[in-house]
């Protein structure tokens, strides 16, 4: 092996990191996203509120699991959106319309997840707190999808 390969290999992170180090890196990432991303903070506060309220409702186990999963999914999508944005900014720091489109699509991930999280919340809390039928959540989801289709038809581009 020549010296140039040896030097390049020394820059590769050690793949034999300890479990403690792995958790340390993960917590640093969580702290970063919490400190730097306002939307993540808002979504985590909403998630905490949802989970606290759910403790005082007469929810089934499956409803509680759906709420936990929904809160987690919104936070994961916000984190994924941040990863995509940071990666694209690193790869291409100068404005580019294609990069902007990719970032917009990444933000749409969060929007779609958040809208359906609200729908799930309406279905679960609507029943638990107001004895509402689940159809109201379904109506909101349907309206959202109809609006998406309408916007898609209005802003259709010729590719």
C-alpha positions as CSV (number, residue, x, y, z in Angstrom):
1,X,0.0,0.0,0.0
2,X,1.4,3.4,-0.9
3,X,1.5,6.3,1.5
4,X,-1.3,8.2,-0.3
5,X,-3.8,5.4,0.3
6,X,-2.7,5.1,3.9
7,X,-3.3,8.8,4.4
8,X,-6.7,8.7,2.7
9,X,-7.7,5.7,4.8
10,X,-6.9,7.6,8.0
11,X,-9.6,10.1,7.3
12,X,-12.3,7.4,7.2
13,X,-14.2,7.4,10.5
14,X,-13.6,4.4,12.7
15,X,-16.4,1.9,12.1
16,X,-15.8,0.2,15.4
17,X,-17.2,3.0,17.6
18,X,-18.7,2.0,20.9
19,X,-22.4,1.9,21.6
20,X,-21.9,4.8,24.0
21,X,-20.4,6.9,21.2
22,X,-23.2,6.0,18.9
23,X,-25.8,7.2,21.4
24,X,-23.6,10.3,22.0
25,X,-23.7,11.1,18.3
26,X,-27.4,10.6,18.1
27,X,-28.1,12.8,21.1
28,X,-25.9,15.5,19.6
29,X,-28.0,15.3,16.4
30,X,-31.2,15.6,18.5
31,X,-29.8,18.6,20.4
32,X,-28.8,20.2,17.2
33,X,-32.1,19.8,15.5
34,X,-34.0,21.0,18.6
35,X,-31.8,24.1,19.0
36,X,-31.6,25.0,15.3
37,X,-34.9,24.0,13.8
38,X,-37.9,26.0,15.0
39,X,-40.4,23.7,13.3
40,X,-39.0,20.7,15.1
41,X,-39.4,22.5,18.4
42,X,-43.0,23.5,17.6
43,X,-43.8,19.9,16.5
44,X,-42.2,18.4,19.6
45,X,-44.2,20.7,21.8
46,X,-47.4,19.8,20.0
47,X,-46.5,16.1,20.3
48,X,-45.9,16.4,24.0
49,X,-49.3,18.2,24.4
50,X,-51.1,15.5,22.4
51,X,-49.5,12.8,24.4
52,X,-50.3,14.5,27.7
53,X,-53.9,15.1,26.7
54,X,-54.2,11.5,25.6
55,X,-53.4,10.4,29.1
56,X,-56.6,12.0,30.3
57,X,-58.8,10.5,27.6
58,X,-60.4,7.2,27.6
59,X,-58.3,5.9,24.6
60,X,-57.9,2.3,23.5
61,X,-54.4,0.8,23.3
62,X,-54.5,1.0,19.6
63,X,-55.6,4.7,19.6
64,X,-52.7,5.5,21.9
65,X,-50.3,3.6,19.7
66,X,-51.6,5.5,16.6
67,X,-51.0,8.8,18.5
68,X,-47.5,7.7,19.5
69,X,-46.7,6.6,16.0
70,X,-48.1,9.8,14.5
71,X,-46.1,12.1,16.8
72,X,-43.0,10.1,16.0
73,X,-43.6,10.1,12.3
74,X,-44.0,13.9,12.2
75,X,-40.7,14.4,14.1
76,X,-39.0,11.9,11.8
77,X,-40.2,13.6,8.7
78,X,-39.1,17.0,10.0
79,X,-35.7,15.5,10.8
80,X,-35.5,14.0,7.3
81,X,-36.4,17.4,5.8
82,X,-33.6,19.0,7.7
83,X,-31.1,16.3,6.6
84,X,-32.1,16.8,2.9
85,X,-31.8,20.6,3.2
86,X,-28.4,20.5,5.0
87,X,-27.1,18.0,2.5
88,X,-28.2,20.0,-0.5
89,X,-26.8,23.2,1.0
90,X,-23.5,21.4,1.5
91,X,-23.4,19.9,-2.0
92,X,-24.6,23.0,-3.8
93,X,-24.4,26.2,-1.7
94,X,-25.3,28.5,-4.6
95,X,-29.0,28.9,-5.5
96,X,-30.2,26.4,-8.0
97,X,-33.9,26.0,-9.1
98,X,-33.6,22.2,-9.0
99,X,-32.2,22.2,-5.5
100,X,-35.1,24.5,-4.5
101,X,-37.6,22.1,-6.0
102,X,-36.0,19.1,-4.1
103,X,-36.2,21.2,-0.8
104,X,-39.8,22.1,-1.5
105,X,-40.7,18.4,-2.1
106,X,-38.8,17.5,1.2
107,X,-40.9,20.2,3.0
108,X,-44.0,18.7,1.4
109,X,-43.2,15.4,3.2
110,X,-43.6,17.2,6.5
111,X,-46.7,19.0,5.4
112,X,-48.5,15.8,4.3
113,X,-47.5,14.0,7.4
114,X,-48.6,16.9,9.6
115,X,-52.0,17.1,7.9
116,X,-52.7,13.4,8.3
117,X,-51.5,13.7,11.9
118,X,-54.1,16.3,12.5
119,X,-56.7,14.0,10.8
120,X,-55.7,11.1,13.1
121,X,-55.9,13.5,16.1
122,X,-59.4,14.6,15.0
123,X,-60.6,11.0,14.6
124,X,-59.2,9.9,18.0
125,X,-59.8,13.0,20.1
126,X,-63.0,13.8,18.4
127,X,-64.4,10.5,19.5
128,X,-62.9,10.6,23.0
129,X,-63.7,14.2,23.8
130,X,-66.8,15.1,21.8
131,X,-68.2,11.8,20.7
132,X,-67.6,12.8,17.1
133,X,-67.9,10.2,14.3
134,X,-64.5,9.4,12.5
135,X,-66.1,10.7,9.3
136,X,-65.1,14.2,10.2
137,X,-61.4,13.3,10.1
138,X,-62.0,11.5,6.8
139,X,-63.8,14.6,5.5
140,X,-60.8,16.7,6.3
141,X,-58.4,14.2,4.7
142,X,-60.6,14.1,1.6
143,X,-60.7,17.9,1.4
144,X,-56.9,18.1,1.7
145,X,-56.5,15.5,-1.1
146,X,-59.0,17.4,-3.3
147,X,-57.1,20.6,-2.7
148,X,-53.9,18.9,-3.7
149,X,-55.5,17.6,-6.9
150,X,-57.0,21.0,-7.7
151,X,-53.7,22.8,-7.2
152,X,-52.0,20.1,-9.3
153,X,-54.5,20.7,-12.1
154,X,-54.1,24.5,-11.8
155,X,-50.3,24.5,-11.7
156,X,-49.7,21.7,-14.2
157,X,-46.6,22.3,-16.1
158,X,-45.7,21.0,-19.5
159,X,-42.6,18.9,-19.1
